[in-house]
Amino acid sequence: MLNLKTLPSQNGNSCAAHCTEIAVSGFDIRAPRPQSFVEDTLWRAIKWQNADLPPMPNGVDHPLVAANNSSPMRVRNYVNTQCPGRTSRILYDATQKDMCLQFAQPGNRVDYNALFTNLIQPASNGGMPRNLLTDTYYNCAFMMFRGPSPGSAHEMGFHNILVAKDGSTVKYYNPNEDQPVWRADIGWRTLRHQNAGRHSYVWSGIAIEIT
């Protein structure tokens, strides 16, 4: 069985860092490292860098860099090199990616598809299992929306939510809740009426497995 931990609500776009720390600390009884470490040290180590991405005109920061978003490849590297006893893989579901992109703002779809298809999919380690592996964490990238149900007019970019199979039970953890808790699975690939109805989420097809 896993030891499902929590942290206080995230600051900024540190969701992937929160999910990573909850996962790597969630195999034994130790507490997660402090939120200050997660948001100062861990988050800094996993953010996209301009060198990871196609260059922008006039040398400006890539939007993913400007938004302080996290790179799946950097999360995987962090777990595999900085977290003794833990291993990480990037898993990819192209069918889910295509479904998710239907909800993106039309002006974003080409860029999102290029990011997934040209950068993340070639770096992935395999396909996402339909049935999640027991006692395994999945740091999943979701598309985020304003309002209780997803729709392209309300797309807000990406947000990481941690999914786990604890024994035979699938649960998910959303680090941007006012008081994050583990919740029973309600069909985790599409999450409606989250954050007291303020947001909804669709899984992008990208997951970072942590075991």
mmCIF file of the C-alpha atoms, coordinates in Angstrom:
data_MODEL
# 
_entry.id   MODEL 
# 
loop_
_atom_site.group_PDB 
_atom_site.id 
_atom_site.type_symbol 
_atom_site.label_atom_id 
_atom_site.label_alt_id 
_atom_site.label_comp_id 
_atom_site.label_asym_id 
_atom_site.label_entity_id 
_atom_site.label_seq_id 
_atom_site.pdbx_PDB_ins_code 
_atom_site.Cartn_x 
_atom_site.Cartn_y 
_atom_site.Cartn_z 
_atom_site.occupancy 
_atom_site.B_iso_or_equiv 
_atom_site.pdbx_formal_charge 
_atom_site.auth_seq_id 
_atom_site.auth_comp_id 
_atom_site.auth_asym_id 
_atom_site.auth_atom_id 
_atom_site.pdbx_PDB_model_num 
ATOM 1   C CA . MET A 1 1   ? 0.000   0.000  0.000   1.00 0.00 ? 1   MET A CA 1 
ATOM 2   C CA . LEU A 1 2   ? 1.052   3.596  -0.610  1.00 0.00 ? 2   LEU A CA 1 
ATOM 3   C CA . ASN A 1 3   ? 1.395   6.283  2.046   1.00 0.00 ? 3   ASN A CA 1 
ATOM 4   C CA . LEU A 1 4   ? -0.716  9.061  0.542   1.00 0.00 ? 4   LEU A CA 1 
ATOM 5   C CA . LYS A 1 5   ? 0.690   12.414 1.661   1.00 0.00 ? 5   LYS A CA 1 
ATOM 6   C CA . THR A 1 6   ? -0.506  16.004 1.236   1.00 0.00 ? 6   THR A CA 1 
ATOM 7   C CA . LEU A 1 7   ? 0.980   19.502 1.174   1.00 0.00 ? 7   LEU A CA 1 
ATOM 8   C CA . PRO A 1 8   ? -0.631  22.941 1.557   1.00 0.00 ? 8   PRO A CA 1 
ATOM 9   C CA . SER A 1 9   ? -2.110  24.483 -1.587  1.00 0.00 ? 9   SER A CA 1 
ATOM 10  C CA . GLN A 1 10  ? 0.418   25.309 -4.295  1.00 0.00 ? 10  GLN A CA 1 
ATOM 11  C CA . ASN A 1 11  ? 1.719   28.795 -5.052  1.00 0.00 ? 11  ASN A CA 1 
ATOM 12  C CA . GLY A 1 12  ? 2.097   29.854 -8.680  1.00 0.00 ? 12  GLY A CA 1 
ATOM 13  C CA . ASN A 1 13  ? 2.412   27.110 -11.287 1.00 0.00 ? 13  ASN A CA 1 
ATOM 14  C CA . SER A 1 14  ? 4.237   24.739 -8.939  1.00 0.00 ? 14  SER A CA 1 
ATOM 15  C CA . CYS A 1 15  ? 1.680   21.932 -9.376  1.00 0.00 ? 15  CYS A CA 1 
ATOM 16  C CA . ALA A 1 16  ? 4.110   19.460 -11.001 1.00 0.00 ? 16  ALA A CA 1 
ATOM 17  C CA . ALA A 1 17  ? 6.613   20.021 -8.202  1.00 0.00 ? 17  ALA A CA 1 
ATOM 18  C CA . HIS A 1 18  ? 3.957   19.364 -5.551  1.00 0.00 ? 18  HIS A CA 1 
ATOM 19  C CA . CYS A 1 19  ? 2.862   16.191 -7.353  1.00 0.00 ? 19  CYS A CA 1 
ATOM 20  C CA . THR A 1 20  ? 6.464   15.009 -7.671  1.00 0.00 ? 20  THR A CA 1 
ATOM 21  C CA . GLU A 1 21  ? 7.236   15.501 -3.979  1.00 0.00 ? 21  GLU A CA 1 
ATOM 22  C CA . ILE A 1 22  ? 4.003   13.827 -2.853  1.00 0.00 ? 22  ILE A CA 1 
ATOM 23  C CA . ALA A 1 23  ? 4.859   10.852 -5.069  1.00 0.00 ? 23  ALA A CA 1 
ATOM 24  C CA . VAL A 1 24  ? 8.507   10.381 -4.147  1.00 0.00 ? 24  VAL A CA 1 
ATOM 25  C CA . SER A 1 25  ? 7.686   10.675 -0.423  1.00 0.00 ? 25  SER A CA 1 
ATOM 26  C CA . GLY A 1 26  ? 4.665   8.421  -0.694  1.00 0.00 ? 26  GLY A CA 1 
ATOM 27  C CA . PHE A 1 27  ? 6.265   4.982  -0.423  1.00 0.00 ? 27  PHE A CA 1 
ATOM 28  C CA . ASP A 1 28  ? 7.253   5.162  3.247   1.00 0.00 ? 28  ASP A CA 1 
ATOM 29  C CA . ILE A 1 29  ? 6.314   6.949  6.455   1.00 0.00 ? 29  ILE A CA 1 
ATOM 30  C CA . ARG A 1 30  ? 8.511   10.026 6.097   1.00 0.00 ? 30  ARG A CA 1 
ATOM 31  C CA . ALA A 1 31  ? 6.820   13.383 5.677   1.00 0.00 ? 31  ALA A CA 1 
ATOM 32  C CA . PRO A 1 32  ? 7.136   15.318 2.419   1.00 0.00 ? 32  PRO A CA 1 
ATOM 33  C CA . ARG A 1 33  ? 9.860   17.911 2.356   1.00 0.00 ? 33  ARG A CA 1 
ATOM 34  C CA . PRO A 1 34  ? 8.659   21.432 3.278   1.00 0.00 ? 34  PRO A CA 1 
ATOM 35  C CA . GLN A 1 35  ? 6.656   23.480 0.819   1.00 0.00 ? 35  GLN A CA 1 
ATOM 36  C CA . SER A 1 36  ? 9.508   25.995 0.748   1.00 0.00 ? 36  SER A CA 1 
ATOM 37  C CA . PHE A 1 37  ? 11.838  23.276 -0.619  1.00 0.00 ? 37  PHE A CA 1 
ATOM 38  C CA . VAL A 1 38  ? 9.233   22.089 -3.131  1.00 0.00 ? 38  VAL A CA 1 
ATOM 39  C CA . GLU A 1 39  ? 8.599   25.574 -4.517  1.00 0.00 ? 39  GLU A CA 1 
ATOM 40  C CA . ASP A 1 40  ? 12.147  26.945 -4.325  1.00 0.00 ? 40  ASP A CA 1 
ATOM 41  C CA . THR A 1 41  ? 14.423  23.998 -5.113  1.00 0.00 ? 41  THR A CA 1 
ATOM 42  C CA . LEU A 1 42  ? 12.421  21.200 -6.708  1.00 0.00 ? 42  LEU A CA 1 
ATOM 43  C CA . TRP A 1 43  ? 10.277  23.443 -8.914  1.00 0.00 ? 43  TRP A CA 1 
ATOM 44  C CA . ARG A 1 44  ? 13.346  25.312 -10.164 1.00 0.00 ? 44  ARG A CA 1 
ATOM 45  C CA . ALA A 1 45  ? 14.933  22.003 -11.206 1.00 0.00 ? 45  ALA A CA 1 
ATOM 46  C CA . ILE A 1 46  ? 11.986  20.858 -13.331 1.00 0.00 ? 46  ILE A CA 1 
ATOM 47  C CA . LYS A 1 47  ? 10.887  24.039 -15.109 1.00 0.00 ? 47  LYS A CA 1 
ATOM 48  C CA . TRP A 1 48  ? 11.086  24.231 -18.887 1.00 0.00 ? 48  TRP A CA 1 
ATOM 49  C CA . GLN A 1 49  ? 14.153  26.113 -20.127 1.00 0.00 ? 49  GLN A CA 1 
ATOM 50  C CA . ASN A 1 50  ? 14.404  27.942 -23.437 1.00 0.00 ? 50  ASN A CA 1 
ATOM 51  C CA . ALA A 1 51  ? 17.117  25.488 -24.511 1.00 0.00 ? 51  ALA A CA 1 
ATOM 52  C CA . ASP A 1 52  ? 14.532  22.673 -24.292 1.00 0.00 ? 52  ASP A CA 1 
ATOM 53  C CA . LEU A 1 53  ? 12.173  24.331 -26.762 1.00 0.00 ? 53  LEU A CA 1 
ATOM 54  C CA . PRO A 1 54  ? 12.097  25.788 -30.287 1.00 0.00 ? 54  PRO A CA 1 
ATOM 55  C CA . PRO A 1 55  ? 13.578  29.304 -30.302 1.00 0.00 ? 55  PRO A CA 1 
ATOM 56  C CA . MET A 1 56  ? 11.175  32.238 -30.215 1.00 0.00 ? 56  MET A CA 1 
ATOM 57  C CA . PRO A 1 57  ? 11.413  35.331 -32.445 1.00 0.00 ? 57  PRO A CA 1 
ATOM 58  C CA . ASN A 1 58  ? 13.667  38.084 -31.114 1.00 0.00 ? 58  ASN A CA 1 
ATOM 59  C CA . GLY A 1 59  ? 14.967  35.786 -28.399 1.00 0.00 ? 59  GLY A CA 1 
ATOM 60  C CA . VAL A 1 60  ? 11.996  36.238 -26.066 1.00 0.00 ? 60  VAL A CA 1 
ATOM 61  C CA . ASP A 1 61  ? 11.136  33.517 -23.565 1.00 0.00 ? 61  ASP A CA 1 
ATOM 62  C CA . HIS A 1 62  ? 9.067   30.633 -24.825 1.00 0.00 ? 62  HIS A CA 1 
ATOM 63  C CA . PRO A 1 63  ? 5.517   30.843 -23.376 1.00 0.00 ? 63  PRO A CA 1 
ATOM 64  C CA . LEU A 1 64  ? 6.093   27.665 -21.343 1.00 0.00 ? 64  LEU A CA 1 
ATOM 65  C CA . VAL A 1 65  ? 9.184   29.259 -19.796 1.00 0.00 ? 65  VAL A CA 1 
ATOM 66  C CA . ALA A 1 66  ? 7.436   32.567 -19.174 1.00 0.00 ? 66  ALA A CA 1 
ATOM 67  C CA . ALA A 1 67  ? 4.595   30.733 -17.431 1.00 0.00 ? 67  ALA A CA 1 
ATOM 68  C CA . ASN A 1 68  ? 7.005   28.735 -15.221 1.00 0.00 ? 68  ASN A CA 1 
ATOM 69  C CA . ASN A 1 69  ? 5.580   25.456 -16.486 1.00 0.00 ? 69  ASN A CA 1 
ATOM 70  C CA . SER A 1 70  ? 7.353   22.157 -15.793 1.00 0.00 ? 70  SER A CA 1 
ATOM 71  C CA . SER A 1 71  ? 8.945   19.804 -18.318 1.00 0.00 ? 71  SER A CA 1 
ATOM 72  C CA . PRO A 1 72  ? 8.040   16.092 -18.151 1.00 0.00 ? 72  PRO A CA 1 
ATOM 73  C CA . MET A 1 73  ? 11.597  15.255 -19.189 1.00 0.00 ? 73  MET A CA 1 
ATOM 74  C CA . ARG A 1 74  ? 13.048  17.353 -16.368 1.00 0.00 ? 74  ARG A CA 1 
ATOM 75  C CA . VAL A 1 75  ? 10.654  15.765 -13.855 1.00 0.00 ? 75  VAL A CA 1 
ATOM 76  C CA . ARG A 1 76  ? 11.766  12.316 -14.987 1.00 0.00 ? 76  ARG A CA 1 
ATOM 77  C CA . ASN A 1 77  ? 15.420  13.276 -14.748 1.00 0.00 ? 77  ASN A CA 1 
ATOM 78  C CA . TYR A 1 78  ? 14.929  14.775 -11.292 1.00 0.00 ? 78  TYR A CA 1 
ATOM 79  C CA . VAL A 1 79  ? 13.289  11.621 -9.931  1.00 0.00 ? 79  VAL A CA 1 
ATOM 80  C CA . ASN A 1 80  ? 15.843  9.291  -11.513 1.00 0.00 ? 80  ASN A CA 1 
ATOM 81  C CA . THR A 1 81  ? 18.896  11.269 -10.392 1.00 0.00 ? 81  THR A CA 1 
ATOM 82  C CA . GLN A 1 82  ? 17.859  13.048 -7.181  1.00 0.00 ? 82  GLN A CA 1 
ATOM 83  C CA . CYS A 1 83  ? 15.456  10.618 -5.481  1.00 0.00 ? 83  CYS A CA 1 
ATOM 84  C CA . PRO A 1 84  ? 17.268  7.455  -4.330  1.00 0.00 ? 84  PRO A CA 1 
ATOM 85  C CA . GLY A 1 85  ? 15.155  4.332  -4.626  1.00 0.00 ? 85  GLY A CA 1 
ATOM 86  C CA . ARG A 1 86  ? 12.638  5.901  -6.988  1.00 0.00 ? 86  ARG A CA 1 
ATOM 87  C CA . THR A 1 87  ? 12.344  5.490  -10.759 1.00 0.00 ? 87  THR A CA 1 
ATOM 88  C CA . SER A 1 88  ? 10.371  7.448  -13.312 1.00 0.00 ? 88  SER A CA 1 
ATOM 89  C CA . ARG A 1 89  ? 9.148   7.035  -16.883 1.00 0.00 ? 89  ARG A CA 1 
ATOM 90  C CA . ILE A 1 90  ? 7.158   9.271  -19.250 1.00 0.00 ? 90  ILE A CA 1 
ATOM 91  C CA . LEU A 1 91  ? 4.065   7.502  -20.563 1.00 0.00 ? 91  LEU A CA 1 
ATOM 92  C CA . TYR A 1 92  ? 2.009   8.715  -23.519 1.00 0.00 ? 92  TYR A CA 1 
ATOM 93  C CA . ASP A 1 93  ? -1.511  8.116  -24.827 1.00 0.00 ? 93  ASP A CA 1 
ATOM 94  C CA . ALA A 1 94  ? -1.895  9.550  -28.340 1.00 0.00 ? 94  ALA A CA 1 
ATOM 95  C CA . THR A 1 95  ? -5.635  8.855  -28.487 1.00 0.00 ? 95  THR A CA 1 
ATOM 96  C CA . GLN A 1 96  ? -6.214  10.771 -25.261 1.00 0.00 ? 96  GLN A CA 1 
ATOM 97  C CA . LYS A 1 97  ? -3.982  13.595 -26.517 1.00 0.00 ? 97  LYS A CA 1 
ATOM 98  C CA . ASP A 1 98  ? -6.120  13.977 -29.639 1.00 0.00 ? 98  ASP A CA 1 
ATOM 99  C CA . MET A 1 99  ? -9.299  13.991 -27.560 1.00 0.00 ? 99  MET A CA 1 
ATOM 100 C CA . CYS A 1 100 ? -7.889  16.580 -25.183 1.00 0.00 ? 100 CYS A CA 1 
ATOM 101 C CA . LEU A 1 101 ? -6.811  18.900 -27.998 1.00 0.00 ? 101 LEU A CA 1 
ATOM 102 C CA . GLN A 1 102 ? -10.405 19.124 -29.168 1.00 0.00 ? 102 GLN A CA 1 
ATOM 103 C CA . PHE A 1 103 ? -11.031 21.218 -26.048 1.00 0.00 ? 103 PHE A CA 1 
ATOM 104 C CA . ALA A 1 104 ? -8.104  23.602 -26.598 1.00 0.00 ? 104 ALA A CA 1 
ATOM 105 C CA . GLN A 1 105 ? -8.589  27.131 -27.832 1.00 0.00 ? 105 GLN A CA 1 
ATOM 106 C CA . PRO A 1 106 ? -8.406  26.888 -31.652 1.00 0.00 ? 106 PRO A CA 1 
ATOM 107 C CA . GLY A 1 107 ? -5.394  29.188 -31.773 1.00 0.00 ? 107 GLY A CA 1 
ATOM 108 C CA . ASN A 1 108 ? -3.458  26.912 -29.417 1.00 0.00 ? 108 ASN A CA 1 
ATOM 109 C CA . ARG A 1 109 ? -4.102  23.519 -31.003 1.00 0.00 ? 109 ARG A CA 1 
ATOM 110 C CA . VAL A 1 110 ? -1.275  23.541 -33.547 1.00 0.00 ? 110 VAL A CA 1 
ATOM 111 C CA . ASP A 1 111 ? 1.324   24.634 -30.975 1.00 0.00 ? 111 ASP A CA 1 
ATOM 112 C CA . TYR A 1 112 ? 0.112   22.128 -28.380 1.00 0.00 ? 112 TYR A CA 1 
ATOM 113 C CA . ASN A 1 113 ? 0.101   19.295 -30.893 1.00 0.00 ? 113 ASN A CA 1 
ATOM 114 C CA . ALA A 1 114 ? 3.638   20.171 -32.012 1.00 0.00 ? 114 ALA A CA 1 
ATOM 115 C CA . LEU A 1 115 ? 4.816   20.204 -28.385 1.00 0.00 ? 115 LEU A CA 1 
ATOM 116 C CA . PHE A 1 116 ? 3.319   16.795 -27.698 1.00 0.00 ? 116 PHE A CA 1 
ATOM 117 C CA . THR A 1 117 ? 4.179   15.137 -31.003 1.00 0.00 ? 117 THR A CA 1 
ATOM 118 C CA . ASN A 1 118 ? 7.637   16.597 -31.671 1.00 0.00 ? 118 ASN A CA 1 
ATOM 119 C CA . LEU A 1 119 ? 9.102   16.908 -28.170 1.00 0.00 ? 119 LEU A CA 1 
ATOM 120 C CA . ILE A 1 120 ? 7.314   14.839 -25.546 1.00 0.00 ? 120 ILE A CA 1 
ATOM 121 C CA . GLN A 1 121 ? 6.189   11.735 -27.442 1.00 0.00 ? 121 GLN A CA 1 
ATOM 122 C CA . PRO A 1 122 ? 9.692   10.997 -28.880 1.00 0.00 ? 122 PRO A CA 1 
ATOM 123 C CA . ALA A 1 123 ? 11.127  11.310 -25.353 1.00 0.00 ? 123 ALA A CA 1 
ATOM 124 C CA . SER A 1 124 ? 8.524   9.034  -23.792 1.00 0.00 ? 124 SER A CA 1 
ATOM 125 C CA . ASN A 1 125 ? 9.214   5.530  -22.500 1.00 0.00 ? 125 ASN A CA 1 
ATOM 126 C CA . GLY A 1 126 ? 6.023   3.815  -23.592 1.00 0.00 ? 126 GLY A CA 1 
ATOM 127 C CA . GLY A 1 127 ? 2.258   3.842  -23.591 1.00 0.00 ? 127 GLY A CA 1 
ATOM 128 C CA . MET A 1 128 ? 0.018   4.558  -20.626 1.00 0.00 ? 128 MET A CA 1 
ATOM 129 C CA . PRO A 1 129 ? -1.694  1.377  -19.387 1.00 0.00 ? 129 PRO A CA 1 
ATOM 130 C CA . ARG A 1 130 ? -5.475  1.478  -19.493 1.00 0.00 ? 130 ARG A CA 1 
ATOM 131 C CA . ASN A 1 131 ? -5.515  -0.224 -16.107 1.00 0.00 ? 131 ASN A CA 1 
ATOM 132 C CA . LEU A 1 132 ? -3.162  1.621  -13.805 1.00 0.00 ? 132 LEU A CA 1 
ATOM 133 C CA . LEU A 1 133 ? -0.415  -0.339 -12.078 1.00 0.00 ? 133 LEU A CA 1 
ATOM 134 C CA . THR A 1 134 ? -0.899  -1.090 -8.398  1.00 0.00 ? 134 THR A CA 1 
ATOM 135 C CA . ASP A 1 135 ? 1.014   1.051  -5.870  1.00 0.00 ? 135 ASP A CA 1 
ATOM 136 C CA . THR A 1 136 ? 2.150   3.474  -8.560  1.00 0.00 ? 136 THR A CA 1 
ATOM 137 C CA . TYR A 1 137 ? 1.914   7.252  -8.890  1.00 0.00 ? 137 TYR A CA 1 
ATOM 138 C CA . TYR A 1 138 ? 1.178   9.082  -12.149 1.00 0.00 ? 138 TYR A CA 1 
ATOM 139 C CA . ASN A 1 139 ? 2.062   12.793 -12.283 1.00 0.00 ? 139 ASN A CA 1 
ATOM 140 C CA . CYS A 1 140 ? -0.388  13.742 -15.032 1.00 0.00 ? 140 CYS A CA 1 
ATOM 141 C CA . ALA A 1 141 ? -0.586  16.867 -17.181 1.00 0.00 ? 141 ALA A CA 1 
ATOM 142 C CA . PHE A 1 142 ? -4.176  18.069 -17.606 1.00 0.00 ? 142 PHE A CA 1 
ATOM 143 C CA . MET A 1 143 ? -5.689  20.833 -19.680 1.00 0.00 ? 143 MET A CA 1 
ATOM 144 C CA . MET A 1 144 ? -7.436  23.227 -17.290 1.00 0.00 ? 144 MET A CA 1 
ATOM 145 C CA . PHE A 1 145 ? -10.667 25.158 -17.838 1.00 0.00 ? 145 PHE A CA 1 
ATOM 146 C CA . ARG A 1 146 ? -12.649 27.853 -16.089 1.00 0.00 ? 146 ARG A CA 1 
ATOM 147 C CA . GLY A 1 147 ? -16.057 26.585 -15.063 1.00 0.00 ? 147 GLY A CA 1 
ATOM 148 C CA . PRO A 1 148 ? -17.496 23.200 -14.107 1.00 0.00 ? 148 PRO A CA 1 
ATOM 149 C CA . SER A 1 149 ? -17.196 21.575 -17.556 1.00 0.00 ? 149 SER A CA 1 
ATOM 150 C CA . PRO A 1 150 ? -14.439 21.744 -20.190 1.00 0.00 ? 150 PRO A CA 1 
ATOM 151 C CA . GLY A 1 151 ? -14.878 23.965 -23.222 1.00 0.00 ? 151 GLY A CA 1 
ATOM 152 C CA . SER A 1 152 ? -12.446 25.620 -25.638 1.00 0.00 ? 152 SER A CA 1 
ATOM 153 C CA . ALA A 1 153 ? -13.633 29.135 -24.819 1.00 0.00 ? 153 ALA A CA 1 
ATOM 154 C CA . HIS A 1 154 ? -12.530 28.623 -21.217 1.00 0.00 ? 154 HIS A CA 1 
ATOM 155 C CA . GLU A 1 155 ? -9.182  26.839 -21.691 1.00 0.00 ? 155 GLU A CA 1 
ATOM 156 C CA . MET A 1 156 ? -6.489  28.073 -19.281 1.00 0.00 ? 156 MET A CA 1 
ATOM 157 C CA . GLY A 1 157 ? -3.425  26.016 -20.247 1.00 0.00 ? 157 GLY A CA 1 
ATOM 158 C CA . PHE A 1 158 ? -2.006  23.065 -18.316 1.00 0.00 ? 158 PHE A CA 1 
ATOM 159 C CA . HIS A 1 159 ? -2.066  21.867 -14.721 1.00 0.00 ? 159 HIS A CA 1 
ATOM 160 C CA . ASN A 1 160 ? -0.635  18.745 -13.061 1.00 0.00 ? 160 ASN A CA 1 
ATOM 161 C CA . ILE A 1 161 ? -2.747  16.406 -10.947 1.00 0.00 ? 161 ILE A CA 1 
ATOM 162 C CA . LEU A 1 162 ? -1.389  13.307 -9.237  1.00 0.00 ? 162 LEU A CA 1 
ATOM 163 C CA . VAL A 1 163 ? -3.198  10.011 -9.840  1.00 0.00 ? 163 VAL A CA 1 
ATOM 164 C CA . ALA A 1 164 ? -2.382  6.860  -7.887  1.00 0.00 ? 164 ALA A CA 1 
ATOM 165 C CA . LYS A 1 165 ? -3.534  3.289  -7.619  1.00 0.00 ? 165 LYS A CA 1 
ATOM 166 C CA . ASP A 1 166 ? -3.352  2.512  -3.917  1.00 0.00 ? 166 ASP A CA 1 
ATOM 167 C CA . GLY A 1 167 ? -3.907  -1.229 -3.673  1.00 0.00 ? 167 GLY A CA 1 
ATOM 168 C CA . SER A 1 168 ? -6.991  -1.737 -5.824  1.00 0.00 ? 168 SER A CA 1 
ATOM 169 C CA . THR A 1 169 ? -8.321  1.828  -5.431  1.00 0.00 ? 169 THR A CA 1 
ATOM 170 C CA . VAL A 1 170 ? -7.607  4.685  -7.856  1.00 0.00 ? 170 VAL A CA 1 
ATOM 171 C CA . LYS A 1 171 ? -7.440  8.160  -6.282  1.00 0.00 ? 171 LYS A CA 1 
ATOM 172 C CA . TYR A 1 172 ? -6.386  11.623 -7.415  1.00 0.00 ? 172 TYR A CA 1 
ATOM 173 C CA . TYR A 1 173 ? -4.798  14.647 -5.733  1.00 0.00 ? 173 TYR A CA 1 
ATOM 174 C CA . ASN A 1 174 ? -5.219  18.198 -7.034  1.00 0.00 ? 174 ASN A CA 1 
ATOM 175 C CA . PRO A 1 175 ? -2.555  20.480 -5.510  1.00 0.00 ? 175 PRO A CA 1 
ATOM 176 C CA . ASN A 1 176 ? -4.402  23.732 -6.292  1.00 0.00 ? 176 ASN A CA 1 
ATOM 177 C CA . GLU A 1 177 ? -7.360  23.005 -4.041  1.00 0.00 ? 177 GLU A CA 1 
ATOM 178 C CA . ASP A 1 178 ? -7.721  25.330 -1.066  1.00 0.00 ? 178 ASP A CA 1 
ATOM 179 C CA . GLN A 1 179 ? -6.906  22.332 1.156   1.00 0.00 ? 179 GLN A CA 1 
ATOM 180 C CA . PRO A 1 180 ? -5.623  19.527 -1.088  1.00 0.00 ? 180 PRO A CA 1 
ATOM 181 C CA . VAL A 1 181 ? -6.815  16.022 -0.235  1.00 0.00 ? 181 VAL A CA 1 
ATOM 182 C CA . TRP A 1 182 ? -6.836  12.627 -1.939  1.00 0.00 ? 182 TRP A CA 1 
ATOM 183 C CA . ARG A 1 183 ? -10.188 11.951 -3.603  1.00 0.00 ? 183 ARG A CA 1 
ATOM 184 C CA . ALA A 1 184 ? -11.788 8.759  -4.828  1.00 0.00 ? 184 ALA A CA 1 
ATOM 185 C CA . ASP A 1 185 ? -11.684 8.299  -8.604  1.00 0.00 ? 185 ASP A CA 1 
ATOM 186 C CA . ILE A 1 186 ? -14.729 9.601  -10.475 1.00 0.00 ? 186 ILE A CA 1 
ATOM 187 C CA . GLY A 1 187 ? -13.332 8.966  -13.949 1.00 0.00 ? 187 GLY A CA 1 
ATOM 188 C CA . TRP A 1 188 ? -10.022 10.760 -13.573 1.00 0.00 ? 188 TRP A CA 1 
ATOM 189 C CA . ARG A 1 189 ? -9.345  11.394 -17.273 1.00 0.00 ? 189 ARG A CA 1 
ATOM 190 C CA . THR A 1 190 ? -12.076 14.075 -17.302 1.00 0.00 ? 190 THR A CA 1 
ATOM 191 C CA . LEU A 1 191 ? -12.668 15.877 -14.008 1.00 0.00 ? 191 LEU A CA 1 
ATOM 192 C CA . ARG A 1 192 ? -15.719 18.139 -13.860 1.00 0.00 ? 192 ARG A CA 1 
ATOM 193 C CA . HIS A 1 193 ? -16.982 20.382 -11.051 1.00 0.00 ? 193 HIS A CA 1 
ATOM 194 C CA . GLN A 1 194 ? -13.586 20.660 -9.367  1.00 0.00 ? 194 GLN A CA 1 
ATOM 195 C CA . ASN A 1 195 ? -12.396 23.423 -7.003  1.00 0.00 ? 195 ASN A CA 1 
ATOM 196 C CA . ALA A 1 196 ? -15.980 23.959 -5.775  1.00 0.00 ? 196 ALA A CA 1 
ATOM 197 C CA . GLY A 1 197 ? -17.158 24.141 -9.398  1.00 0.00 ? 197 GLY A CA 1 
ATOM 198 C CA . ARG A 1 198 ? -14.662 26.796 -10.473 1.00 0.00 ? 198 ARG A CA 1 
ATOM 199 C CA . HIS A 1 199 ? -12.567 24.525 -12.710 1.00 0.00 ? 199 HIS A CA 1 
ATOM 200 C CA . SER A 1 200 ? -12.584 21.362 -14.778 1.00 0.00 ? 200 SER A CA 1 
ATOM 201 C CA . TYR A 1 201 ? -9.763  19.296 -16.295 1.00 0.00 ? 201 TYR A CA 1 
ATOM 202 C CA . VAL A 1 202 ? -9.082  16.904 -19.188 1.00 0.00 ? 202 VAL A CA 1 
ATOM 203 C CA . TRP A 1 203 ? -6.035  14.645 -19.136 1.00 0.00 ? 203 TRP A CA 1 
ATOM 204 C CA . SER A 1 204 ? -3.600  15.510 -21.952 1.00 0.00 ? 204 SER A CA 1 
ATOM 205 C CA . GLY A 1 205 ? -2.333  11.959 -22.504 1.00 0.00 ? 205 GLY A CA 1 
ATOM 206 C CA . ILE A 1 206 ? 1.004   12.704 -20.762 1.00 0.00 ? 206 ILE A CA 1 
ATOM 207 C CA . ALA A 1 207 ? 1.880   11.044 -17.451 1.00 0.00 ? 207 ALA A CA 1 
ATOM 208 C CA . ILE A 1 208 ? 5.089   10.706 -15.490 1.00 0.00 ? 208 ILE A CA 1 
ATOM 209 C CA . GLU A 1 209 ? 5.054   7.329  -13.770 1.00 0.00 ? 209 GLU A CA 1 
ATOM 210 C CA . ILE A 1 210 ? 6.849   7.223  -10.410 1.00 0.00 ? 210 ILE A CA 1 
ATOM 211 C CA . THR A 1 211 ? 7.587   3.936  -8.650  1.00 0.00 ? 211 THR A CA 1 
# 
